[in-house]
Amino acid sequence: MSQKPLIIEVKVKPNAGTSQLRRDESGQWIAQLKSPSVDGKANAELIDLVAKHFACCKAAGH
C-alpha cells in the first residue's frame, strides 16, 4: 500500500548559522541552511534536512 505524497512549501535561508527546519507561527515552513547557494550545496543540504525531519529517504520526492 503506497502513501499519498506530501507536498510542502519551504522558504529557504542559506548561509545561516545553524541548519534547521521549522514551522513559523503562520504555518510556513522555514529551512535555515549553513550551506551557501552555490554549486547545489544548499539544495543538497535541504534534501538531507527534509528527509531527516520527515523520516523518509532522500529520493522519495523524485
Secondary structure, DSSP 8 states (H G I E B T S, - for coil): ---------EEEE-S-SS-EEEE-TTS-EEEE-SS-SSTTHHHHHHHHHHHHHHT--GGGG-
